[in-house]
Amino acid sequence: MRILTKTSLYYLLVSVIVFLLGGLSFYKILQTEIYDEVDDQLFTDKENIIEYIRRHNELPSVTSGISEAIIVRETSANAGALEALSDTLIFSTYDEEYVPFRKLTFTTYQDGKPFEYTILKSLMDFEDLFESTMLAMAWIFVLLLVGLAGVNYFINKYNWRNFYDTLERAKRYSLTQRKPLVLKPSNTQEFQELNEVLQAMTGKIHNDYLNLKEFTENASHEIQTPLAIVSNKLELFMQSDNLTMQQAAMLDEMHASINRLSRLNRSLILLTRIENREFSENEVIPLHELLQEQLDQLQEMMQMHDIQVEIEAMQPVFVEMNTGLCEILISNLLLNAIRHNSTGGIIRINLQADELCIKNSGEALQDEPVSLFERFRSGGKFSGSLGIGLALVSKISELYQLQPSYTYEEGLHVLRLNFQKKIA
């Protein structure tokens, strides 16, 4: 949830709570004032009645109506003096509903006889006034809430514009741009400090990246050259006529190790370049044709291991990728199926509209399947494997969001590559 939305929601929540508490307080205060006013009128009427009896020595005339009424009845002398306030409801035939009344009941004497007076005051006008007041307050609150929420949102949006600009520039920033992150200055102290920290941090990262990239390129070139010289010298040495069988075997092992080190160096450099997103040129590639070409190139290697290839499906599929990385991806998947296969085994290939599935026979993994795509994990006993082929597959898949997966089903290793998002 965006910070502006969260701020607005918190503001609305606090406003609603304050309004409810304020409305409840206003209701209680208004109710108390109304009852005080009505009670004052009732006691005033009581004093007027008592004063009328004292002056004229007779009961006053009794009036009644919808808004008020005076009820008089003679009571017994044993009842004692009475004075009580209470609420009551009286049915109005005019409105066809019960109307709230406030009543005062008291006892007075005329000619020595006790009479019980009940004075009723209608609360209808006060209820209507209260409802109108509360309705007006509710509308004022709604308008005030909407207005303040709108003003608060636009003010916050204006104040946070530099932050969102910084966030957007940081999202678009890439080390491959070969230039530091440039941010707009802000007159807000916190945002300006954030910009300065980000610029200092990305500047250092950018310099470290360039230094590491330069070191990697230099190291790759400097290592590859002596490896090639050593490999050539070993090949010439192996062609000598006066070598014993033991010396030839040792030289062959050394030559294999040198070649393995050379391939490992190239693979690690390739991994570094992929992680640095240096392959930006993409084109539409016919995956079915590339897959068939790779199968033809590896045919001799499969024949050496007596591996049979079964094509379950080969639908025309086009993906948008870097050509070199796509070739490495398919080649490593096929090489993995060959190297970790059993003699006389099978490879089944199924290319569908949104998925490439390669199955190969072989022993089950000893490690967890999740570690198969890590570096230097071969998942088998093949001595020539660098344990980095599927790591390349994982990095290329991550770069193009291809979603690789591995399972072991019915004695077959199953590698699936979902490239639905990359279909051209």
C-alpha positions in Angstrom: 0.0 0.0 0.0 1.4 3.4 -1.0 2.3 5.8 1.8 -0.2 8.4 0.6 -3.0 5.9 0.8 -1.9 4.7 4.3 -1.7 8.3 5.5 -5.2 9.1 4.1 -6.7 6.0 5.7 -5.1 6.8 9.1 -6.4 10.4 8.8 -9.9 9.2 7.9 -9.9 6.6 10.8 -8.8 9.2 13.3 -11.4 11.7 12.0 -14.2 9.2 12.2 -13.3 8.3 15.8 -13.0 11.9 16.8 -16.4 12.6 15.1 -18.1 9.7 16.9 -16.7 10.7 20.2 -17.6 14.4 19.6 -21.0 13.5 18.3 -21.7 11.3 21.4 -20.5 14.1 23.7 -22.6 16.7 21.8 -25.7 14.4 22.0 -25.3 14.1 25.8 -24.7 17.8 26.3 -27.7 18.7 24.1 -29.9 16.2 25.8 -28.9 17.5 29.2 -29.6 21.1 28.1 -33.0 20.1 26.7 -34.0 18.3 29.8 -32.8 21.1 32.0 -34.9 23.6 30.0 -38.0 21.4 30.1 -37.6 20.7 33.8 -37.3 24.4 34.5 -40.6 25.0 32.6 -42.3 22.2 34.6 -41.2 23.6 37.9 -42.2 27.1 36.8 -45.7 25.7 36.0 -45.7 24.0 39.4 -44.9 27.3 41.2 -47.6 29.1 39.2 -50.2 26.5 40.1 -49.4 26.6 43.8 -49.4 30.4 43.8 -52.8 30.4 42.0 -54.3 28.1 44.7 -52.8 30.3 47.5 -54.4 33.5 46.1 -57.7 32.2 44.9 -58.2 29.2 47.2 -59.4 27.2 44.2 -57.9 24.8 41.6 -56.8 26.4 38.3 -58.5 25.5 35.1 -56.9 22.4 33.4 -55.6 22.7 29.9 -54.5 19.9 27.6 -53.3 19.4 24.1 -50.7 17.7 21.9 -47.8 19.7 23.2 -48.7 19.8 26.9 -51.3 18.7 29.5 -52.1 19.1 33.2 -53.8 16.2 35.0 -55.4 16.8 38.4 -56.8 14.1 40.7 -57.7 14.0 44.3 -55.6 11.7 46.4 -55.7 10.3 49.9 -54.2 12.0 52.9 -52.1 9.0 53.7 -50.3 9.2 50.3 -48.0 11.9 51.6 -46.3 14.7 49.6 -45.0 13.8 46.2 -42.6 15.4 43.7 -41.1 13.3 40.9 -39.7 13.8 37.4 -39.9 11.1 34.7 -40.3 10.4 31.0 -43.3 8.9 29.4 -44.8 8.2 26.0 -48.3 9.3 25.0 -50.0 8.1 21.8 -51.0 10.9 19.4 -54.0 10.2 17.3 -53.0 13.1 15.0 -49.5 11.8 14.3 -50.5 8.1 14.9 -47.4 7.5 16.9 -46.2 7.7 20.4 -44.9 11.1 21.4 -42.2 11.6 24.1 -43.2 13.7 27.1 -41.5 14.9 30.2 -43.8 14.9 33.3 -43.6 16.4 36.8 -45.9 14.9 39.4 -46.4 16.7 42.7 -48.9 17.0 45.6 -50.6 20.3 46.7 -53.5 21.1 49.1 -56.6 23.1 48.6 -59.1 23.5 51.4 -57.0 21.0 53.3 -57.5 18.3 50.7 -54.5 16.8 48.9 -54.5 16.9 45.1 -52.0 15.2 42.8 -51.0 17.3 39.8 -49.2 15.8 36.8 -47.8 18.4 34.3 -46.6 17.0 30.9 -44.4 18.8 28.5 -43.9 17.5 25.0 -40.4 16.8 23.8 -41.4 16.6 20.2 -40.1 20.0 19.2 -36.9 19.4 21.0 -36.5 16.0 19.3 -37.0 17.6 15.9 -34.5 20.2 16.8 -32.0 17.6 17.9 -32.4 15.5 14.8 -32.1 18.6 12.5 -29.0 19.6 14.4 -27.4 16.2 14.2 -28.2 15.9 10.5 -26.6 19.3 9.8 -23.6 18.3 11.8 -23.3 15.0 9.9 -23.4 16.8 6.6 -20.8 19.4 7.8 -18.6 16.6 9.0 -18.8 14.7 5.7 -18.1 17.8 3.6 -15.3 18.8 6.0 -13.8 15.2 5.9 -13.9 15.0 2.1 -12.4 18.5 1.8 -9.7 17.9 4.3 -8.9 14.4 2.9 -8.6 15.9 -0.6 -6.4 18.8 0.6 -4.3 16.4 2.7 -3.8 14.0 -0.3 -2.8 16.7 -2.8 -0.5 18.5 -0.2 1.2 15.2 0.7 1.5 14.3 -3.0 3.1 17.6 -3.7 5.5 17.3 -0.7 6.4 13.7 -1.7 7.0 14.3 -5.4 10.8 14.5 -4.9 10.7 11.1 -3.1 8.8 9.4 -5.9 11.1 11.0 -8.5 14.1 9.6 -6.6 12.4 6.2 -6.4 11.7 6.1 -10.1 15.2 7.1 -11.0 16.6 4.5 -8.7 14.4 1.8 -10.3 15.6 2.8 -13.8 19.3 3.0 -12.7 21.6 0.3 -14.0 25.3 -0.2 -13.5 25.6 -0.9 -17.2 24.8 2.7 -18.0 28.4 3.6 -17.1 27.4 6.8 -15.4 26.4 7.6 -11.7 22.9 8.1 -10.5 21.7 11.7 -10.9 18.9 12.9 -8.7 16.9 16.2 -8.6 17.6 18.4 -5.6 14.9 18.8 -3.0 14.1 21.6 -0.6 12.9 19.0 2.0 15.8 18.2 4.3 15.0 14.5 4.7 14.6 13.9 1.0 17.8 15.8 0.2 19.7 13.7 2.7 18.2 10.6 1.1 19.4 11.8 -2.3 22.9 12.5 -1.1 23.1 9.1 0.6 21.8 7.3 -2.5 24.2 9.2 -4.8 27.2 8.5 -2.6 26.2 4.8 -2.3 25.5 4.3 -6.0 28.7 6.2 -6.9 30.8 3.9 -4.8 29.0 0.8 -6.2 29.5 2.1 -9.7 33.2 2.6 -9.2 33.5 -0.9 -7.6 31.6 -2.4 -10.5 33.9 -0.8 -13.1 37.0 -1.9 -11.1 35.6 -5.4 -10.7 34.6 -5.6 -14.4 38.1 -4.4 -15.5 39.8 -6.9 -13.1 37.6 -9.7 -14.4 38.3 -8.9 -18.1 42.1 -8.5 -17.4 42.2 -11.7 -15.3 40.3 -13.7 -17.9 42.7 -12.5 -20.7 45.8 -13.0 -18.6 44.8 -16.5 -17.4 43.5 -17.7 -20.7 46.8 -16.9 -22.5 49.2 -18.9 -20.3 46.6 -21.7 -20.2 46.6 -21.9 -24.0 50.5 -21.9 -24.1 50.7 -24.7 -21.5 48.1 -26.7 -23.4 50.0 -26.3 -26.7 53.3 -27.2 -25.0 51.7 -30.3 -23.5 50.3 -31.4 -26.9 53.8 -31.1 -28.4 55.3 -32.9 -25.5 52.7 -35.7 -25.9 53.8 -36.2 -29.5 57.3 -37.1 -28.5 58.5 -40.7 -29.4 60.5 -41.4 -26.3 57.7 -41.2 -23.8 56.9 -44.1 -21.5 53.3 -45.2 -20.9 53.4 -43.8 -17.4 54.6 -40.4 -18.7 52.0 -40.3 -21.5 49.3 -41.0 -18.9 50.5 -38.3 -16.7 50.7 -35.8 -19.6 47.2 -36.8 -20.7 45.8 -36.1 -17.2 47.6 -32.7 -17.1 46.3 -31.8 -20.5 42.7 -32.7 -19.4 43.1 -30.6 -16.3 44.4 -27.7 -18.2 41.5 -27.9 -20.6 39.0 -28.2 -17.7 40.6 -25.1 -16.1 40.3 -23.2 -19.4 36.6 -24.1 -19.8 35.9 -23.3 -16.1 37.5 -19.8 -16.6 35.4 -19.1 -19.7 32.2 -20.3 -17.9 32.8 -18.2 -14.8 33.5 -15.1 -17.0 30.3 -15.9 -18.8 28.4 -16.1 -15.6 29.8 -12.8 -14.5 28.8 -11.1 -17.7 25.2 -12.6 -17.4 24.9 -11.3 -13.8 26.1 -7.9 -15.0 23.4 -7.8 -17.7 25.9 -7.3 -20.5 23.8 -9.2 -23.0 21.2 -6.6 -24.1 20.9 -7.4 -27.8 17.8 -9.7 -28.3 16.2 -11.1 -31.4 13.5 -13.5 -32.3 15.0 -17.1 -32.4 13.3 -20.2 -33.8 13.8 -22.4 -30.8 12.8 -25.6 -32.6 15.5 -25.1 -35.3 18.2 -24.3 -32.7 17.3 -27.4 -30.7 17.6 -29.6 -33.8 21.0 -28.0 -34.7 22.3 -28.7 -31.2 21.0 -32.3 -31.4 22.9 -32.8 -34.7 26.1 -31.4 -33.3 25.9 -33.7 -30.3 25.0 -36.8 -32.3 28.5 -38.2 -32.2 28.8 -37.7 -28.4 25.5 -39.5 -27.9 26.5 -42.4 -30.1 29.7 -42.8 -28.1 27.5 -43.4 -25.0 24.9 -45.4 -26.9 22.2 -42.9 -26.0 19.0 -43.0 -28.0 17.0 -39.7 -28.6 13.2 -39.8 -28.7 11.4 -36.7 -30.0 8.0 -36.7 -28.4 7.0 -33.3 -29.9 8.8 -30.5 -31.8 6.4 -27.7 -32.3 7.5 -24.4 -34.0 8.4 -22.0 -31.1 9.9 -18.5 -31.4 11.4 -16.7 -28.4 13.0 -13.3 -28.0 16.5 -13.7 -26.5 20.1 -13.1 -27.1 21.3 -15.6 -29.7 24.5 -16.6 -27.9 22.8 -17.1 -24.6 20.0 -19.1 -26.2 22.6 -21.4 -27.8 24.4 -21.8 -24.5 21.1 -22.5 -22.7 20.0 -25.3 -25.1 23.5 -26.7 -25.3 24.0 -27.0 -21.6 20.6 -28.7 -21.1 21.4 -31.3 -23.7 25.0 -31.8 -22.4 23.6 -32.2 -18.9 21.2 -34.9 -20.2 24.1 -36.7 -21.9 26.7 -36.5 -19.2 24.4 -37.6 -16.4 22.8 -40.4 -18.4 23.6 -44.1 -18.2 25.2 -46.1 -21.0 22.5 -47.3 -23.4 20.1 -44.8 -21.9 17.5 -42.5 -23.5 16.8 -38.8 -23.9 13.2 -37.7 -24.5 12.6 -34.2 -25.9 9.2 -32.5 -25.8 8.9 -29.0 -27.2 5.5 -27.5 -26.8 4.1 -24.0 -27.3 5.1 -22.8 -23.8 7.5 -25.4 -22.5 10.6 -27.4 -23.3 10.9 -30.7 -21.4 14.1 -32.8 -21.6 14.0 -36.2 -19.9 17.0 -38.5 -19.5 17.6 -41.8 -17.7 20.1 -42.1 -14.9 20.5 -42.7 -11.2 18.5 -40.5 -8.8 20.2 -37.5 -7.2 21.9 -37.8 -3.8 21.5 -34.2 -3.0 18.4 -32.0 -2.8 17.0 -31.1 -6.2 17.0 -27.4 -5.3 20.9 -27.5 -5.2 21.1 -28.7 -8.7 21.2 -25.2 -10.2 24.0 -24.0 -7.9 27.6 -23.6 -9.0 29.9 -26.6 -8.8 27.0 -29.1 -8.2 27.2 -31.8 -10.9 24.5 -34.1 -9.5 26.3 -37.1 -10.8 29.6 -39.0 -11.1 30.7 -37.7 -14.5 34.3 -36.7 -14.0 34.4 -34.2 -16.9 31.6 -32.1 -15.6 32.4 -28.7 -14.2 29.3 -28.5 -12.1 28.5 -25.2 -13.6 26.3 -26.0 -16.7 23.0 -25.8 -14.9 24.2 -22.7 -13.0 24.5 -21.1 -16.4 21.0 -22.4 -17.3 19.7 -20.9 -14.0 21.3 -17.5 -14.6 20.1 -17.2 -18.2 16.6 -18.3 -17.1 16.6 -15.7 -14.4 17.7 -13.0 -16.9 14.8 -13.9 -19.3 12.2 -15.1 -16.7 12.1 -18.7 -18.1 11.3 -20.5 -14.8 13.4 -23.8 -14.9 12.3 -26.8 -12.8 13.6 -30.3 -12.0 11.8 -33.5 -11.0 12.7 -37.2 -10.9 9.8 -39.3 -12.4 9.7 -43.0 -13.1 13.5 -43.4 -13.3 13.9 -40.3 -15.5 15.5 -36.9 -14.7 13.0 -34.2 -16.0 14.1 -30.7 -16.7 11.4 -28.3 -17.7 11.9 -24.8 -19.1 8.8 -22.6 -19.1 9.3 -19.8 -21.6 5.7 -18.6 -22.0 6.6 -15.0 -21.1 9.3 -14.9 -23.8 7.2 -16.2 -26.7 7.6 -13.6 -29.5 
